[in-house]
Every structure is written in structure tokens, then in C-alpha cells.
Amino acid sequence: MADYLPILILMILAFLFASISFVASALLAPKKRPTAAKIAPYECGIVPGIDPPTRFPVRFYLVAMIFIIFDIEVVFLYPWAVIFRQLRAFGLIEVLVFAVVVFIAFLFLVGNGALSWGPSKRMAGGMPARTSDSTISRIGTQVSPAAVPAAAPSTAPAGPGRAA
């Protein structure tokens, strides 16, 4: 039990710190009514014209999972590195199994496009989609100005620095 006493003390201190922080925040925070301006999201001092999108791209979560995987790997490899000579062959085998599991998880994330930040390309049977012959024949040719559609007129209100 004496070996676990520092861990128990650390857990008690962490619980006390969190509890005191919540109580102090509740007691010391100003008690004011929320207004529309106070609860609106702050975006560089500009009032948002539209609601922000509610969904994040999947790649955001995949990158977060990669971060967590390598964070967990470091958390487990550091103690192993401290006592690897005492563990001998058993410790080596266990860390190799752990590394293989982490690598499989990493391959799963890479296979799902976690590190693909460019435009998405369709894959057919492991090969990139072929471009059509008409696309290849147009490569290197110049586009005439008549082929480019005219830009739509701006509907933004005139403001400082804009012509009316």
C-alpha cells in the first residue's frame, strides 16, 4: 500500500484543485443576464451574417485520432523504456505486439484519407480514375475569353474602400 500512497495523494490533490476551481468560479463570476450580443459567437469583431456549419469534415476527426494514437503510444512506451532491461524478452514481445496494433490503427486512418489534404480523387481498384481523352487533348490549350462566363455582379453593399 505504501507504493500507491503518492498516486493516492496526487488523485486527492487533483480532485481538490478541480473542486476549488469550480466553487471559486461560481462565487467570483459576475452575475449578469445574458444578452444577444453576449451569447453571439465572436468572430474577429464582425457580426456573423450566417450560422456556422454544424458539422466538421471527417478528416478533422481522423487527424485527431492520429494524434491520440501517437499520444497513447508515447504514454505507454516511456515507462517501458525505463524498465526494458528488467522485462527481457517478454517486454520486447509485448511492446512489439503493441506497436503492431498501433501501426494497424495508423494504416486504417491513412486508408480512410486522414493524411490526404488535397482534392478527393475517386479510386477504382486501387488506381486513380483515368482522365478522358478529351481532357488530355485540352491540356496545354489556351481558353479563349469568349469561353469564360462573365462574373455575376456583386450584391455586397458598398462600404468603406468599395466603389458604390
N, C-alpha and C positions, 0 to 999 in steps of 0.2 A: 504493500500500500504506500510505502514511503516513496517509491519510484513515481507514482502517479500524483503525488501532492503538488508539484509545480504546475501540472496540467490543470488540476482542480482549481488552484489559486488563480491561474490565468483565465479560466472559464468564469469564475466568480467575478473577477475584475471586469471582464468584457461585459457581463450581464449588468453589473452596476453602472458602468460607463454608459451603456445604451439606455438604461432606465433613467439615469440622471439627465441625460441629454433630452429625452422625451419630456420629462417633467419640467425642466428648465425652459424648453421651447414653449410648452403650454402656458407657463406662468409669465414669461417675459415677452411673448409675442404681442404686438399691438392688436387690440380687439376692434377692428373696423369692419364695416359692412362692405362686401364685395360690390363693385360697380362693373358695368360693361367694359370700361377701359382697363380695369384691374385684372379681369379674368380673360381678356383677349390675349392671344399669343403675341409675343414681342418679336418682330422681325425687322431689325435694323431701323427702327423708328418709323417704319412705313405701315400704315393700316392695311392689313391683308384684304385684297379685293375678292378672293375666292377662298374656299375652305381648302386646307392642305389635303393631299391624298391620304387616305386612311391605311393603305397597305404599303409595306416596304417590299422592294424586289426580293426575290428568293435568294439572290446572290449575297445580299446583306446577311442573311441568316447563315448561309454556307460559310462565309468568311468568319463569322462569329464562332461557328462550330470548329473551324480550323484553329482559331485562337484558343478555344477551350481545350481541344485535344492536346495541343503542344504545351499548354499551361499545366494540364494534368500530368503529362509526361515528365516535365521538369520537377513537379512536386514529388513524384514517385522515384525518379532517378537520383535525385540528390541524396536522400537517405541511403539508397542502395550503394552509391559511390563511396559513402563514408565507411560502410562495413562490408564492402565486397570481398575482402580477403577472408573474413570470418565465414562468409556464406559458401565459399568454394564453388564447386560445380553446380550445386543446387541453385545458388543465387544466380549464376550465369544462365542456366537454363530458364529460370523464371523470368529474368529480365529479357531474354530473347523472345520468349512467348509474349510478354507484354509489348515489346517493340513490334512484333509481327501484328498483333491486334491493333495497335495504334496505326501502323502502316496501312493495314486493310481499311481502317476508317478514313485515313487520308486519301487512299485511292478511290474510295466511294465518293468522297466530296469532290475530288478532281474530276471524276467521271460525270458528276452532275453539273459541272461547269462552274465550280467555285472560283477558279482562277482564270476564267475566260471573261475578260472585261471588254472585249471588242464586240462588234455586232454579231448577233447569233447567226450561225450558219447551220443549215439543215445537213444532217449526216445520213447517208444511205449506205448501210452495210459497212460502216467504219470509214467510208471515204467521203470527202466533201462533195457537195452537189456540183454537177458539171454545169458550166455555163453554156448557153446555147450558141450555135454557130453564128446567129445574127448578132449576139452580144460581142463575140470575138471579132467579127468583121467591123464592128463600130469602134473598137478600141483604136485610139490614135487619130480618129477623125475629129474635126472641129465641128462644134454645134453652131449653126447659123443663128443670128439674133432673132430671126423670124420664128424659129422653132421654140424659143424660150417664151413661156407665157408671161404676160405682163403682171407685175406685182399688184396686189389689191391695195387700194388706198387705205391709209392708216385711219383707224377710228378712235385713236387715242386722243384725249383732249389736249389742246395746246397748253403748254406750261412754260416755265422759265427755260430759256435756251432752245425752245422749239418755235418754228415759224407757224403762224396761225393760218 
